[in-house]
Amino acid sequence: MRGRAAILFIAAACFSAPLTAQDNFSKDFSYLQQQDSYLQSIGWKLVTSNAAFCDQTKPATGLLIQDAAGYGDPARVRAETGIGGDIFIHAVVPRSPAALAGIDAPEELTAIDGMELAALPLDEDRLWQRQLDIMAMIAASLAEDGTVELSIAGRPGPATITGKRACASRFELISGRSSVSTNGTRIAVGRDFVGLGYAEDEFAAALAHELAHNLLGHAGWLDTNGRGRRNVRKTEDEADRLMPWLLANAGYDPAAAVRFLERWGPKNGGGLFRKRTHSGWDERAEAVAAEIPRVLASQSRRGAADWKADFARIIALD
């Protein structure tokens, strides 16, 4: 069928999170898989439930694919996952197209649309590139006709996955970090981010804040208008206010955005909530709380929290 390049689905690469060389390799690998599954599942809810209101969408599968070569000890990864090659399914979002197609984790991915992955070269100086290439192949296939065929080791034939419409943002778990950030398309979550230990809806609120930046086009607006304190604060305040809208559509309590700010804010003055580029955490919580009645009214009137129609923006995009 096909096989070209473009960034893929919601389930993003985690090749930048190498495992430790300690004796508890199995335990650490299992915990990494749990973290990845947790992140991707929440991210999936946010991007698929809000797709109707996003300007840019892509078909998504709900898969997280990884390359054993990107880890510090590929042989141990292969032994842990039971795969013979390097490319494997690391996580599958429940009730996603991949899950409905019967794909599970861990399983070895051998081909995409009939193209054998073992034939792909590995750059020893850029071990992460092959994984990006594979992600791009799947994305291109989905973009062509909304489907992709994946061959799994030990299965009699390929599984055909029909992508689900999702906002064009992806989520990655990154080792050695304790913050959450976005570059406009990718939301990077540090494995040491304290919010991973919060209630699910509160952690979802942190993700919703960063996703809001992407959906509202803040990176491009700041590139055009400058990244001075005043402008950055405008985008931060606007992202705060969109949090409950995104949460509500994903099935979470929109008030979780307030609870997140109240729990995280007092102990964390820097990073995501830097004083000079962000309003005080209490002011932010009040602004989010004031937004919730509008969210509920939109849900009642339209059957969904239609932020495209009912959300009042702070900044105007040309």
ABEGO torsion letter per residue (X at the ends): XBGBBEBBBABBBAAABBBBABAAAAAAAAAAAAAAAAAAAAAAAAAAAAAAABABBBBBAGBBBBBAAABABAAAAAAAAGBABABBBABBBBGBAAAAAGBBOBBBBABBGGBBAAABBBBAABAAAAAAAAAAAAAAAAAAAGBBBBBBBGBABBBBBBBBBBBBBBBBBBBGBABBBBAGABBBBBAABAAAABBAAAAAAAAAAAAAAAAAGAAAAAAAAEABAAAAAAAAAAAAAAAAAAAAAAGBBAAAAAAAAAAAAAABABEAABAAABBBAAAAAAAAAAAAAAAAAAAAAAGBBBAAAABBBABBBX
